[in-house]
Amino acid sequence: MMKTLSKFCLIAVFTACLLSCKSSEPKDAKGIFSEIDSNAPANMLTEKEKKSGWQLLFDGSSTTGWRGYNMTIFPDCWAIEDACLTMNTTGGAESQDIITEKTYKNFALSVDYKVTPAANSGVIYQIKEDTVYKFPYETGPEMQIIDDEGWPGGLEEWQKSGASYAMYPAKVKAAKPVGEWNHLFIYVRDNKVTQILNSQVVVEFEKYSDEWNKLRNSGKWTDFPDWGKYDEGHISLQNHGTKVWFRNVKLKEL
């Protein structure tokens, strides 16, 4: 009887260890994405999201945690309207981008956004802040935000919504029409990057891979020698002189 109990205990301990090891395995992009509650009130974390390690980077009423790129203040070309971060500039020219005060290396980022006709913007990450650079896009990869249908003139595939700008076109057309809310998700773990737009995986790549190096060294970024060289940096919301609304800005460090 004692031998049977001992054998049973060993099996139980072994099973518990297996389950423990399995639960401690890091989740992939889709696993982390599933933690986001799409029905949560705007600019709030659910208890489940909090327990999963998500942080709220914008509360709907304060600019705490954000400032202008290469600035110590929050620029006045941005405003908070209807519990959203938005721009009050016009004209389509690059203006002052805002960045997170903190820097991040491995993370998941969840953002809701809505565009106006002919709007152009993006979410940029792994940004190096230095006065030798004028804009965040000079160093950091960007998930593109744009009005594909209303943009004046043609767009290359790598310029359309959901693309890794000037690198990887979106695999599928996932952006919603002007005036509707979109959900953007960026997952960065070491060199693996996944971009999800409205629940569809639009871009997957491995930084520093042969493919990545070829694209990086054969297009727009040949004129920007420091583009993509940093693995940790600020996150930016881009102001391209057209109006876009951002809310539900949530981040989880991985």
C-alpha positions in Angstrom: 0.0 0.0 0.0 2.8 2.4 0.9 4.6 1.6 -2.4 1.4 2.4 -4.2 0.9 5.7 -2.4 4.6 6.7 -3.0 4.2 5.9 -6.7 1.0 7.9 -6.8 2.7 10.9 -5.1 5.6 10.8 -7.5 3.2 10.8 -10.5 1.3 13.7 -9.0 4.4 15.7 -8.4 5.7 15.0 -11.9 2.3 16.1 -13.4 2.3 19.2 -11.3 5.8 20.1 -12.5 4.8 19.6 -16.1 1.8 21.8 -15.7 3.8 24.4 -14.0 6.5 24.4 -16.7 3.8 24.6 -19.4 2.0 27.6 -17.7 5.3 29.4 -17.3 6.2 29.2 -21.0 6.0 32.6 -22.7 2.9 33.3 -24.8 3.3 34.0 -28.5 1.8 37.1 -30.1 -1.7 35.6 -30.5 -1.6 34.5 -26.9 -0.8 37.9 -25.6 -3.3 39.5 -28.0 -6.1 37.3 -26.5 -5.6 39.0 -23.1 -7.0 42.3 -24.4 -10.7 42.8 -23.6 -12.3 44.5 -26.6 -15.4 45.2 -24.5 -13.6 47.1 -21.8 -14.6 50.7 -21.2 -12.5 53.3 -23.0 -9.1 54.0 -21.4 -9.6 51.6 -18.6 -8.0 48.2 -17.7 -10.1 45.3 -16.6 -9.0 43.3 -13.5 -8.0 40.5 -15.8 -5.8 42.8 -17.9 -4.2 44.2 -14.7 -3.5 40.7 -13.4 -1.9 39.8 -16.8 0.5 42.7 -16.4 -1.0 45.3 -18.7 -0.4 49.0 -18.1 -2.5 52.0 -19.2 -0.3 54.6 -21.0 -3.2 57.1 -21.5 -6.1 57.6 -19.1 -8.2 59.8 -21.4 -7.6 63.0 -19.5 -3.9 63.5 -18.8 -0.7 63.6 -20.9 1.3 62.0 -18.0 3.9 59.7 -19.4 4.1 61.5 -22.8 6.2 64.4 -24.1 7.4 65.7 -27.4 10.3 64.1 -29.2 13.6 65.8 -28.1 11.4 67.9 -25.8 10.8 68.1 -22.0 7.2 69.2 -22.5 4.0 68.0 -24.2 3.7 69.9 -27.5 0.7 72.2 -28.0 0.2 70.8 -31.5 -1.5 67.9 -29.7 -4.7 67.9 -27.7 -7.0 65.7 -25.7 -10.5 65.6 -27.3 -13.3 63.3 -26.4 -10.9 61.3 -24.1 -8.5 60.8 -27.1 -5.1 61.9 -28.0 -5.2 63.8 -31.3 -3.5 66.5 -33.4 -4.7 70.0 -34.0 -2.3 70.7 -36.9 -3.2 70.6 -40.6 -1.5 70.5 -43.9 -0.1 67.0 -44.1 3.5 67.9 -43.2 5.4 66.1 -40.5 5.0 68.0 -37.2 6.0 67.3 -33.6 5.6 63.6 -32.7 5.0 62.5 -29.1 6.9 59.7 -27.3 6.6 57.7 -24.2 8.8 58.9 -21.4 9.9 55.3 -20.7 11.8 53.1 -23.1 10.8 49.5 -23.9 12.5 46.4 -25.4 10.2 43.4 -25.2 6.6 44.4 -25.1 3.1 44.2 -26.5 1.2 47.4 -27.4 -2.5 47.7 -27.9 -4.0 50.9 -29.4 -7.4 52.0 -30.8 -7.3 54.6 -33.5 -9.7 56.4 -35.9 -8.7 58.4 -39.0 -10.2 61.3 -40.9 -10.2 61.6 -44.7 -6.7 61.6 -46.2 -5.1 61.1 -42.8 -1.6 59.8 -42.3 0.1 58.7 -39.1 1.7 55.7 -37.5 3.0 54.1 -34.3 6.8 54.0 -34.1 8.9 52.0 -31.7 12.5 51.3 -30.7 13.2 55.0 -31.1 16.5 56.6 -30.1 16.1 60.1 -28.8 18.9 62.4 -29.7 19.2 65.9 -31.2 21.1 64.5 -34.2 17.7 63.2 -35.3 14.7 65.4 -36.1 11.9 62.7 -36.1 11.4 59.3 -34.5 11.0 57.6 -37.8 14.8 58.1 -38.5 15.6 55.3 -36.0 12.5 53.3 -35.3 10.2 50.9 -37.2 6.7 52.1 -37.9 3.3 50.4 -38.1 1.5 52.5 -40.7 -1.8 54.3 -40.2 -3.3 55.9 -43.2 -6.6 56.4 -45.1 -5.8 54.0 -48.0 -8.8 55.0 -50.0 -8.7 58.7 -49.5 -5.0 59.4 -49.7 -4.3 61.7 -52.6 -2.1 60.0 -55.2 -1.1 56.3 -55.3 0.4 54.3 -52.4 3.0 51.6 -52.5 1.9 48.4 -50.7 4.4 49.1 -48.0 2.7 52.5 -47.4 -0.7 51.1 -46.7 -2.5 50.5 -43.4 -1.0 47.9 -41.2 2.3 47.7 -43.1 5.7 47.9 -41.5 6.4 51.2 -43.3 8.9 51.0 -46.1 9.7 47.4 -45.2 6.8 44.8 -45.2 3.4 45.3 -46.8 0.3 44.1 -44.9 -0.6 40.5 -45.7 -4.3 41.3 -45.8 -6.4 44.4 -46.1 -7.7 44.8 -42.6 -8.3 48.6 -42.0 -11.8 49.8 -41.4 -13.3 52.8 -43.3 -12.8 56.4 -42.2 -14.6 57.3 -39.0 -14.6 53.7 -37.6 -12.4 52.6 -34.8 -9.5 50.3 -35.6 -7.5 48.1 -33.1 -3.8 48.0 -33.6 -1.5 45.5 -31.8 2.3 45.3 -32.0 4.3 42.4 -30.4 8.0 42.7 -30.0 10.0 39.9 -28.3 13.7 39.9 -29.0 14.0 40.0 -32.8 10.5 38.7 -33.5 7.8 41.2 -34.4 4.1 40.6 -35.1 1.6 43.3 -36.2 -2.1 42.7 -35.9 -4.8 45.0 -37.2 -8.4 44.4 -36.3 -7.7 40.8 -35.2 -5.8 39.9 -38.4 -2.1 39.3 -38.5 -0.9 41.7 -41.1 2.9 41.6 -40.7 5.4 39.1 -39.2 9.2 39.4 -39.4 12.5 38.7 -37.7 14.8 41.7 -37.3 18.3 41.2 -38.6 17.3 38.2 -40.7 18.6 38.0 -44.2 15.3 39.2 -45.6 15.1 42.1 -43.1 18.7 43.1 -43.9 18.0 43.0 -47.6 14.9 45.2 -47.3 16.5 47.5 -44.9 19.5 48.1 -47.2 17.7 48.4 -50.5 15.0 51.0 -50.0 14.2 54.2 -48.2 16.3 53.4 -45.1 19.6 53.5 -47.0 19.4 57.3 -46.4 19.0 56.8 -42.7 22.1 54.9 -41.4 20.7 54.5 -37.8 17.3 53.2 -38.8 16.5 49.9 -37.1 19.8 49.7 -35.1 18.3 50.1 -31.7 16.5 47.2 -29.9 15.2 49.3 -27.0 13.6 52.7 -27.2 10.7 55.0 -26.9 7.3 54.5 -28.5 5.8 57.3 -30.6 2.5 58.4 -31.9 3.2 60.3 -35.2 1.8 63.7 -36.1 1.8 64.0 -39.9 -0.3 67.2 -39.9 -3.6 65.3 -40.4 -6.1 64.3 -37.7 -6.2 60.9 -36.1 -7.6 59.9 -32.7 -5.9 57.5 -30.3 -7.3 55.9 -27.2 -7.0 52.7 -25.1 -3.2 52.8 -25.3 -2.2 49.7 -23.3 1.2 48.1 -22.9 2.6 44.9 -21.4 6.3 44.4 -20.9 7.4 40.9 -21.8 
